[in-house]
């Protein structure tokens, strides 16, 4: 057997046997995997349907158009959609470049308070090209909308960004829109984590409010890894030009096929039931940690994830992550508001329920897993 397939077999075993609690991960269907592993990987198709730089694109043109139309149905929108971004990060850069110039000011949620690396972290290209300033969270960990408005009035950003990688509560997109209008800024939403919840109608939608919306197609959408950009029709040409030729060459048509299958699956009635169970399971697990005396950022959750603040437990997020790995539970260390440790250590862990809900885990099983994690933490404390 090829060495590559030996490694894949080991990873398949790990995914099958472990309890997967990383909030940004999920298990896509066999049909998504078949599409991504199809002959479409052989086809170059720089450009867009009807305007390619290569011949032989009749079928991939049909595929890309179908993919776009299906995603519009998923989110019940007439926004333009670009399905070519290779990733969520690439989608974000495409959106930035569509409406900003280098040095322009962007207002976003800081990484330590739940934002994302591509939302202006100084170590990321976004923070090197644009002038990011940040709004924060209040003492309970909720987005501070007063701080958002004050920073917007002070810095007069060209773009205001809503969205997070570790925020457990409903985001009020209407308040963001009001602030953006007040200062004449574009309003962008990165809904990568909550896109599945929005599609299923269990989180308010940014469509009709935001000028630009980006997402990944894995996470709660449970599809192939990749990105999408939605935008108001008047920004369509700028967005398309920002992706090709702005930041990418040939699109990955096998991945676009996987995205199209993902969209088809998100339109099925059972998908809504799945997402409802994700949220129900997350609340049950989160509440159990609170009953056991754990500090949870914001005191609970409205979505598919929550953050344990371990500051008062005397252990780091990294220690808990590594100790959980040893017993077949996968989660990730994560910064908490007002973080005192380095990003490589952290004072918290992030826990999500999307992947194991796909595997059929019930609320009772998530509660049982919470107690297993508690045992891991107590053993760590005993060895301090």
N, C-alpha and C positions, 0 to 999 in steps of 0.2 A: 504493500500500500504506500502511496505517496506520503511523504512527511507532512505535507499540507493537510491531507485528509485525516491523518492520525491526530493532528492538533484540533481539527474541526470536530472530530468524534469526541475528544476530551471536553471541548467546550459545550457540545450538545448534551453530554452527560451532566455537566455542571448546571446547565440551564434547566434540565429535566428534574434534577434532584434538589437543587437549592430553593430556599424561600427567597424570592426576588422582591425586594422592597425599595429599589432605587426608583424615585418618582418619575424620572425621565425615560424609563425603560418600559417595554411591553413585549408581548409575543405576537408577531404578525401571523396571518393565516398561511396555510400551504399554498393557496392561490396567489397570494402576494409574492411568496418566495419563488413560485414557478414563473411569474411574470418577470421578476428581476433577474432570474437565471435563464431567460429566453434568448433566442437568436437576435433580439433587438440590440443586444450589447455590441453587435458587429456593425451597426449602422451609424455613420456620421450624418449630421443634419444641422450644421450651423445655420442660424437664421430662425425664421418663424414660418408656420404653415403658409404655403403659397409664395414665400420669399426666401427660399433656401439657396445656399451657395454650392450645393451638391445635387446631382441627379439621383433618381431612384427613391425619392422621398414621398411618393404618393401614399403609402400606407402609414408611415410615421406622421404625416400631416393629418391623416384621419384620426390617428390615435391621440395626438396632442390636442386637437380640437375637441375630441370627445372627453378627454381628461378635464379640460377647462370647463366645459359645459356641466360635467357631473359635479365638480366642486362648487359651481355656482348653485346647483340644486341643494347640495349639502347644507350650505349656509343661507339658502333662500335669498340670494342677492343678485343684483344686476351689475355689481362691481366688476371691473376688468380683473382677470386673474392671469398671472404668469406662472406656469408650472415648471419652469426650467431650473430654478435655483438648486444647486447641489446639496445645500444644507440650510438650516435656519440662520446660521451666521452669514452665509452668502446672500440669503434673502434680506437680512437686515442691512448689509452693505449696499445692496441694490436699491433698497428703499431710501437710504441716506443719500446716495449719489443722485437719485432722481430729483431731489428737491433742495439739496444743500451744496455749498461750495466749501472747499477746505478752509478751516478756520471758523466756520459758522458755529453758532452756539446751540447746543441741544440740552434740554432739561430732562433728566431721567432719574430713576430710582437707583441709589448707590448699591454696589455689589454686596457689601456687608449687611445691607438691610433687605436683601432678597432680590436684587436686580440680577442682570446677566453680564458676563464678561464682555459681550459685544455692545453693551449699553454704556460704553465710555470708560471702561477700566483703563488706567494709564499704561498697563502692560499690554493692552490689546490695540490693534490697528485703529479701531474706532476712536480711542482716546488720544491717539497720536495725530490723526487727521483733523478731527473736529474738536471744538472747545466744549467739552461736557461739563455741566454743573448739575448738582444733585439735590433732589428733595429727599426727605427722610421719613421715618416712621415715628409715631408717638411712643410714650413710655410703655404702652401695652403691645407695641409691635404693629399697629395698624398704620396704613398710609396716612400721613399727616397732610390733609388737603389744604389746611391753612398755610403750611410751609410751602406746599406746591404753588399756591397763588402768590405768596410773598416772593418766592424765588423767581417766578415768572415775571412779576412786575419789576423786580430788581435787575434781572439779567436780559430781559427782552429776547428770549430764544427764538430762533427761526423754526425750531421743531420741539414739540413736547412729546415725550415717549411714555406710554403706560405699558406695563407688562413686567413679568418677573419670572425667576427660576425657582424661588423658594418663598412664596407668599401664600398663606393658607386661607385668605379671606376673599370675599367678593370684591371686585374692583368696580368702582363707580365711574364708568366711562362718561356719563353725562357731565359730571363735575370737571373732568379733564377737558371736555369739549368747551365748556363755558370759559375755563381759564385760557385755553388756546385762542378762543375768539376775542377775549379781552385784550390779549397782547398781539394779536395778528399772526399767530404761529400755526404751522401745520400741526396736525394731531395724528400721531402714529401709535398703533397698538401692536405689540409682539405678544400674540396669544398662544405661543407654542405649547405651553403647559396645559392651558385650559381649553384648547380648540375643540377637543372632544366633548367637553361639557357644554360649550356654546352650541355645537352642532346638535346636541341632544336636548337643548333648551333648559338645562339646569344651571346655567350661568347667564347673566345678561349679555346681549350681543353688542359688539362694537360697530356692526354694520349699520350704515346710515349716520354714524357719528364721526368715525375716524376717516381721515383722508387716505391713509395707508395702513394696511394690516398685513403682518407677516406671521407665518407659522411653520412649524415642522409638520411632517406627516406621520411621525412615529409617536412616542409618548401616548397621550390619551386617545389619539386618532387610530392607534394600533396598526399602523401600516409600515411601509418601507421607510428607511431613513432618507430624508430629503426636505426641501423647503418649498414654500409657495409665497407669492406676494399678491395681495388683493389691493386694488386702489380705485378711487373714483375715476370715472371714464375720462375726465379731462387730464388725468396724469398718466394715462395708459402708454402713450408714446414715450414719455420720459422714463417710465419704469422699464419698459421693454428695452430701450436703448441702454439703460444702466446695467442690465443683465448681459445682453449681447448687443454690441461688442464691448460694453463697458467693463465687465468683470469676469466674463466667462467666454469660452469658445463653444465647442460643440456640446449640446445638451445630452444627457444620458437617457436615451429613449427607453432602455430597459427599466430604468428607475421611474420614468414617467408612466410606463405601463403599470408598475407597482403602485404608483400614486393613484392611477385610475381605478384599479381594483379596490384600493383602500376607500376611495370615494363611494364606489358601489356598495361596499359593505356598510359604510356609515349611513347609508340611506335605508337600510333594512330596519324593521321594527324592533328586532332583538338587540340592535345596537343601543337604542335608547334605554332599554332595560338594563343592559350591561353597565352603562354609565351611571344610571341611578344606583346600581349596586356598588359601584366603585365609591361613590360619595357616601352611601350608607355604611359601607365597611370601614371607610376612613374615619368617620365619626365614632364608630364603635370602638375602634382600636385606640384612637386618640383619647376618648373618654376613659378608657381603661387605664391608660398611663396616668391620667389626672387622678383617678381613684387611688392609684398606687403611690401618689405623692410626688409625681414628676411635674416639673415646670414646663409648660407648653407655650411657645411663643403665640401671643394673642389670646391664650387661654382656650384654644379650640381650633376648629377648621370648618370651612364651608365647601371645600373642594376635594381633590384627590391626594392631598399631602398635608403633613404637619411637621413641625420642628420641635424636637426635644432640646431644651436648654439645660445642659449638664453642669452649668457653672457651680451650682451648689452641691454637686455630687463628687467633686474632686477628681474627676476623670475627664480626659479630652475626647473630642469626637473621633480623632484618629484611633485612639485606644479602643473605643467601642466598636468602630468599624472593623478593625483587625481581629478583635476577639469574636465578633459575630461571624466573620468569615470562617473562622476555625470550626464553628458549629453549623455551617451551612446556611447562614442567614446573610443576605447581601443588602447592605444599605450604604449610605455615604455620609462622611463627615461634612459639616456645613457650618458656616459662620452664623452667629446669632446677632441681633441688634446690640450695639455697643460692645462688639467683640473685643476681648482682651488678648486672645491667643492669635498666633499667626494663621494664615489661610491653610497651611500645611498641617496644623494641629486642630484648630477650631474648638469651640466650646459647645458645639451642638451636633446633632445628626438629623438628617432629613429622611422621612419615611413616607412612602407612597403605596397606594393599594391597587393601582391600575393593572399591573402585571399579574399578580396573584389572583385578582378577580377574574382575569382571562382564564386562568387555570382552574377556576371553579371554587376558589376559597370562599367560605361563608364568613359572616360576622363573628361567629363563635371561634372559627379557626384563626382569625386575625387577633381576637382577644387572647387566645392561647399563645400565639406568637409574641404578643406584648409581654406575657409573663416569662417566656423564654429569654427575651432580651433583658428583662429585669434581672433574671438569674445571672446572665452574662455580666451585667454592670455590677451586681453585688459581689461576684467573684473578683472582679477587677478591684473593687474597693477594699476587699479583704486582703488583697496582696500589696496594697500601697505601703 
